Amino acid sequence: MREDRPRNLKDMLTEAKNTSELMVDLAYAAIFYNSEDISEEVFRLEERLNVLVFDMRSMAILAARSPADSEQMAGILGIVQDIEKIGNAAYDIAKIVVKKLGVPPELLQDLPAAEETTSRVRIEPESTLDGRSLEELDLPVETGMRPIAVRSGLDWNFDPDPEDVLRESDVLFLQGPPEGVAEVREMAGAAPLEAIPNESHGSALGGALGEAEAGEGLSELERAVDILIEMKNLSEVSVGLAYSALLYYDAGLAREVVAIEDEMDEMRYRLERWVLLAAQHVEDAPRLRGILHLATASEAIADCAQEMVWIVEKGEEVHPVLSAAVGESDEVVLKLTVVSGSPADGRTLGSLRLETETGMYVLAVNRGGRWSYRPRDTYSLQGGDSLLASGAPEGLEPLAELFGQELEELRD
């Protein structure tokens, strides 16, 4: 075993989870920017994930010394397989660019409106970002945007480390809430997006629809795109809820994941219908294949989330190694309670601006024993509510202050 590989199962699980999530982020970035370089990095990460999966399977088999151990390790092996499948789905998304399957400009225009969007910005001389390390800038907490890559000239740095220093002319790629894009651009010294004429990536991808084709078929295609964006959002939420269900052994969350997967199946059927209807109005109909491939990948991710919660659904014991790995990954999942009289008590989620102020994203809220996932910005919190949040570990302290809890309580 090479020295650079994690040496124990917990570290391997953490690394595999982080790798699969980075692959998904980079795959969507490859689509949005029509970048074969980013796609190639997804392919490289898949090789790394394959090695991790093989090592984890070998170690899990060696660690099973009794029938009880075997049962728990079987659960871990199931999660390992699901993490591998999520990486495979990201690989399939990245192949859309390399195989030139085509993505309509309508999709590229709507992607920034997704709950998490990809953005890039060039760092101007003497801007706030110029000459400072990512650790010092703390972008996930300050803006809600997570750096996923940096391009310096022709050199790429994927999954940059906290100590990496940004320099003028570097191009920074980030993932996070659309509201954080403006803040990052201001810090980089870049012009607001509204001031940039014709900033559209559709021409670079050779969109499936031209101006002459924007007739009846456009509305059908727009409906398909709307469904696809919702599928992307739901697939990401389902994975976060699945990890939460495992971490907190919550059957209610497991049921929500199953419900999302059922909804995703129906959405895919509707999307296929609208794509087929739109095809008759599109001159180069095969270029609509990209939408179908994206839908398949999103559904596959939701399927993996459903498979993950099988352990909780059936009342099987979750191995502590798995819980520890989920709790120590690049994106932590935590449950917290709204303390009566705290700054969050009586406030709406929109007014708290959690994503841009703390880097944390609310997956679900529990009130009176019932979970509501993907709560809207207008959702008003009350003392006693329980929340599930996911995001950068650096956001724990400001989050604890908002909800009136001690930082140690969140870490326990």
C-alpha positions in Angstrom: 0.0 0.0 0.0 1.4 3.4 -1.0 2.4 5.9 1.8 0.0 8.6 0.4 -3.1 6.4 0.9 -5.1 6.6 4.1 -4.1 3.9 6.6 -7.3 3.0 8.2 -10.9 2.4 7.2 -12.3 5.6 8.7 -9.8 7.8 6.9 -10.5 5.9 3.7 -14.2 6.4 4.0 -13.7 10.1 4.6 -11.4 10.4 1.7 -13.8 8.5 -0.6 -16.8 10.6 0.4 -14.8 13.8 -0.2 -13.6 12.6 -3.5 -17.0 11.6 -4.8 -18.5 14.9 -3.8 -15.6 16.8 -5.4 -16.1 14.8 -8.6 -19.8 15.9 -8.8 -18.9 19.5 -8.3 -16.2 19.4 -11.0 -18.4 17.5 -13.4 -21.0 20.2 -13.3 -18.3 22.8 -13.6 -17.0 21.0 -16.7 -20.5 21.2 -18.2 -21.0 24.8 -17.4 -17.6 25.9 -18.8 -17.3 23.3 -21.6 -13.9 22.4 -20.1 -12.3 19.1 -21.1 -9.5 19.9 -18.6 -12.0 19.7 -15.8 -13.5 16.6 -17.2 -10.1 15.0 -17.4 -9.6 15.8 -13.7 -12.9 14.0 -12.9 -11.6 11.0 -14.8 -8.4 11.1 -12.8 -10.3 11.3 -9.5 -12.3 8.3 -10.5 -9.1 6.3 -10.7 -8.2 7.5 -7.3 -11.7 6.5 -6.0 -11.4 3.1 -7.5 -8.1 2.5 -5.6 -9.8 3.6 -2.4 -12.8 1.4 -3.0 -10.6 -1.6 -3.6 -8.5 -0.9 -0.4 -11.7 -0.4 1.7 -13.2 -3.7 0.5 -10.0 -5.5 1.3 -9.7 -4.0 4.8 -13.4 -4.5 5.6 -13.0 -8.2 4.8 -9.9 -8.6 6.9 -11.6 -6.8 9.8 -14.5 -9.1 10.0 -13.5 -11.6 12.7 -17.0 -12.8 13.8 -20.6 -13.1 12.4 -21.4 -9.8 14.2 -18.4 -8.1 12.6 -19.5 -9.4 9.2 -23.0 -7.9 9.5 -21.6 -4.5 10.3 -18.9 -4.7 7.7 -21.6 -5.7 5.1 -23.3 -2.3 5.9 -20.0 -0.5 5.3 -19.4 -2.3 2.1 -22.8 -1.2 0.9 -22.0 2.4 1.6 -18.6 2.0 -0.1 -20.5 0.7 -3.2 -22.9 3.7 -3.1 -20.0 6.2 -2.9 -18.4 4.5 -5.9 -21.7 4.8 -7.8 -21.9 8.5 -7.1 -18.4 8.9 -8.5 -19.5 6.9 -11.6 -22.4 9.3 -12.0 -20.0 12.2 -11.9 -17.8 10.5 -14.5 -20.9 10.1 -16.8 -21.6 13.8 -16.4 -18.1 14.8 -17.3 -18.2 12.5 -20.4 -20.9 14.8 -21.8 -18.3 17.4 -22.6 -15.6 15.0 -23.9 -18.1 13.1 -26.1 -19.7 16.4 -27.2 -23.2 15.1 -26.5 -24.5 18.6 -26.4 -26.1 20.9 -23.8 -28.8 23.4 -24.9 -28.0 27.1 -23.9 -31.3 27.1 -22.0 -29.8 24.7 -19.5 -26.6 26.8 -19.1 -28.7 29.9 -18.5 -30.7 28.1 -15.8 -27.8 26.3 -14.0 -26.8 29.5 -12.1 -30.3 29.5 -10.6 -29.8 26.1 -9.0 -29.5 25.8 -5.3 -25.7 25.3 -5.7 -24.1 26.9 -8.7 -20.6 26.9 -10.3 -18.8 30.2 -10.7 -15.4 31.3 -11.9 -13.6 34.6 -11.5 -10.3 36.1 -12.5 -8.3 37.7 -9.7 -7.4 41.3 -10.4 -4.1 42.9 -9.1 -4.3 44.3 -5.6 -7.8 42.9 -5.0 -8.9 41.4 -1.7 -8.0 37.9 -2.9 -4.6 38.8 -4.4 -1.7 37.4 -2.4 -3.8 35.8 0.4 -4.2 32.2 1.3 -7.5 30.3 1.1 -7.3 29.7 4.8 -6.9 33.4 5.5 -9.8 34.3 3.2 -12.1 31.6 4.6 -14.4 31.9 1.6 -16.9 29.2 2.6 -17.8 31.1 5.7 -17.5 34.6 4.3 -19.4 34.0 1.0 -20.8 30.5 1.1 -18.7 29.6 -1.9 -16.3 26.6 -1.8 -13.1 26.8 -3.9 -12.9 23.6 -6.1 -10.1 24.6 -8.5 -7.6 27.2 -9.3 -6.1 27.8 -12.8 -2.7 29.6 -13.0 -1.9 30.1 -16.6 -2.0 26.6 -18.1 -1.6 24.9 -14.7 -4.6 23.5 -12.8 -4.9 23.0 -9.0 -7.9 20.9 -8.3 -9.2 20.7 -4.7 -6.8 23.4 -3.5 -5.4 23.3 0.1 -6.1 25.9 2.7 -2.4 27.1 2.6 -2.5 27.8 -1.2 -2.0 31.4 -2.0 -4.0 33.2 -4.7 -2.2 35.5 -7.2 -3.3 38.0 -9.7 -4.5 36.6 -13.0 -5.4 33.2 -11.3 -8.8 32.0 -12.3 -10.7 30.7 -9.2 -13.5 28.1 -9.6 -16.1 27.9 -6.8 -19.3 26.0 -5.9 -22.0 27.4 -3.7 -25.2 29.4 -3.4 -26.0 31.9 -6.3 -26.1 34.7 -3.7 -22.4 34.2 -3.0 -21.3 34.9 -6.5 -21.5 38.7 -6.3 -19.5 38.8 -3.1 -16.7 36.7 -4.5 -16.5 38.8 -7.7 -16.3 41.9 -5.6 -13.5 40.5 -3.5 -11.6 39.5 -6.7 -12.0 43.0 -8.2 -14.1 41.7 -11.0 -17.0 43.6 -12.6 -20.6 42.5 -11.5 -22.1 39.9 -13.8 -24.8 42.4 -14.9 -22.1 44.7 -16.3 -20.6 42.0 -18.5 -22.1 42.0 -22.0 -23.0 38.7 -23.6 -21.6 36.5 -20.8 -23.1 33.4 -22.1 -21.5 30.0 -22.5 -24.1 28.7 -24.9 -22.2 29.6 -28.0 -19.1 27.8 -26.7 -21.1 24.6 -26.5 -22.9 24.9 -29.8 -26.4 25.0 -28.4 -29.0 22.7 -29.7 -31.4 25.5 -30.5 -30.8 28.5 -32.8 -32.8 31.7 -33.0 -34.8 30.3 -35.8 -35.8 27.3 -33.7 -37.1 29.2 -30.7 -40.7 28.5 -31.5 -43.1 26.0 -30.0 -40.3 23.6 -29.2 -38.6 26.1 -26.9 -41.3 26.0 -24.3 -41.1 22.2 -24.3 -37.4 22.3 -23.9 -37.6 24.9 -21.1 -40.0 22.5 -19.3 -37.4 19.7 -19.6 -34.6 22.0 -18.4 -36.7 23.1 -15.4 -37.2 19.5 -14.4 -33.5 18.8 -14.8 -32.5 21.6 -12.5 -34.9 20.4 -9.9 -33.5 16.9 -10.3 -30.0 18.2 -9.7 -31.2 20.0 -6.6 -33.0 17.0 -5.2 -30.2 14.6 -5.9 -27.8 16.8 -3.9 -30.3 17.1 -1.0 -31.0 13.4 -1.0 -27.3 12.6 -0.5 -27.0 15.1 2.4 -30.1 13.7 4.0 -28.8 10.1 3.6 -25.5 10.9 5.4 -27.6 12.7 8.1 -29.8 9.6 8.5 -26.7 7.5 9.0 -24.9 9.9 11.3 -28.0 10.4 13.6 -29.6 7.0 12.9 -32.9 8.8 12.1 -35.6 6.6 10.4 -37.6 9.8 9.6 -34.8 11.1 7.5 -34.4 7.7 5.8 -38.1 7.9 4.8 -37.6 11.3 3.3 -34.7 10.0 1.2 -36.9 7.2 -0.1 -39.7 9.7 -0.9 -37.2 11.9 -2.9 -36.1 8.9 -4.9 -39.7 8.1 -5.8 -40.2 11.7 -6.9 -37.0 11.6 -9.0 -38.4 8.6 -10.9 -41.5 10.5 -11.8 -39.5 13.6 -12.8 -37.3 11.6 -15.1 -40.4 10.2 -16.9 -41.7 13.8 -17.4 -38.4 15.1 -18.6 -38.0 12.3 -21.2 -41.5 13.2 -22.5 -40.7 16.9 -22.9 -37.3 16.2 -24.6 -39.0 13.9 -27.1 -41.6 16.6 -27.8 -38.9 19.2 -28.2 -36.9 17.1 -30.6 -39.3 17.5 -33.5 -38.7 21.3 -33.4 -34.9 21.1 -33.1 -32.7 20.8 -36.3 -29.9 18.9 -34.5 -32.0 16.7 -32.2 -29.2 14.4 -31.2 -27.6 17.3 -29.3 -30.4 17.0 -26.8 -28.7 13.8 -25.5 -26.8 15.7 -22.9 -30.1 16.5 -21.1 -31.0 12.8 -20.9 -27.5 11.9 -19.7 -27.7 14.5 -17.0 -31.1 13.3 -15.9 -29.8 9.7 -15.7 -26.8 10.7 -13.6 -29.0 12.8 -11.2 -31.4 9.9 -10.8 -28.5 7.5 -10.2 -27.2 9.8 -7.4 -30.6 9.8 -5.7 -30.7 6.0 -6.1 -27.4 5.8 -4.2 -28.8 7.9 -1.4 -31.8 5.6 -1.1 -29.5 2.6 -0.9 -27.4 4.2 1.8 -30.3 4.5 4.2 -31.3 0.9 3.9 -29.3 0.2 7.1 -31.4 2.7 9.0 -34.7 1.6 7.4 -34.2 -2.0 8.4 -33.0 -1.2 11.9 -29.5 -2.6 11.4 -26.7 -1.2 13.5 -24.5 1.4 11.9 -20.8 0.8 12.5 -19.2 3.7 14.5 -16.4 3.9 11.9 -19.0 5.0 9.3 -20.4 7.7 11.6 -17.0 9.0 12.4 -16.1 9.2 8.7 -19.2 11.2 7.9 -18.6 13.6 10.8 -15.0 14.3 9.7 -15.4 14.9 6.0 -14.8 18.2 4.1 -18.5 18.9 4.4 -19.8 18.1 7.8 -23.4 17.2 8.6 -24.8 18.3 12.0 -28.0 18.6 13.9 -28.7 21.6 16.1 -31.6 23.1 18.0 -32.9 26.7 17.9 -32.6 27.9 21.5 -35.5 30.2 22.6 -34.4 33.8 22.6 -31.4 33.1 20.3 -30.7 35.4 17.3 -32.3 32.7 15.0 -35.5 32.4 17.1 -38.4 34.0 15.1 -36.2 34.7 12.1 -36.7 33.4 8.6 -34.0 31.4 6.9 -33.7 34.0 4.2 -33.0 36.8 6.7 -30.3 34.7 8.4 -28.4 34.2 5.1 -26.8 31.1 6.5 -25.2 30.0 3.3 -23.3 33.2 2.7 -22.7 34.1 6.3 -21.7 30.7 7.7 -21.1 28.5 4.6 -23.8 26.1 6.0 -26.8 24.9 4.0 -30.0 23.8 5.7 -31.1 20.4 4.5 -34.2 20.0 6.7 -36.1 21.3 9.7 -37.8 19.1 12.3 -40.8 20.6 14.1 -43.1 18.6 16.3 -41.5 15.3 15.1 -41.9 15.9 11.4 -39.1 16.7 9.0 -39.5 19.3 6.2 -36.6 19.1 3.7 -35.5 21.9 1.5 -37.3 24.6 3.6 -37.8 27.9 1.7 -36.3 31.2 2.6 -39.6 32.3 4.0 -39.6 29.5 6.6 -39.7 31.1 10.1 -37.7 29.3 12.8 -39.0 28.8 16.3 -37.4 27.9 19.6 -37.2 24.1 19.9 -36.9 23.5 16.1 -34.2 21.0 15.1 -32.2 21.6 11.9 -29.9 19.6 9.8 -27.2 21.6 8.2 -24.3 20.7 5.9 -21.3 22.7 4.9 -17.7 23.7 5.8 -16.5 22.8 9.3 -15.3 26.4 9.6 -18.9 27.5 9.7 -19.7 25.8 13.0 -18.7 28.7 15.3 -20.9 31.4 13.6 -23.7 28.9 13.3 -23.5 28.0 17.0 -23.8 31.7 17.9 -26.8 32.2 15.7 -28.7 29.3 17.3 -27.6 30.0 20.9 -25.6 26.9 21.3 -22.0 26.3 22.5 -19.5 25.2 19.9 -18.7 22.1 21.9 -22.3 21.0 21.8 -22.2 20.9 18.0 -19.0 18.9 17.9 -20.2 16.3 20.4 
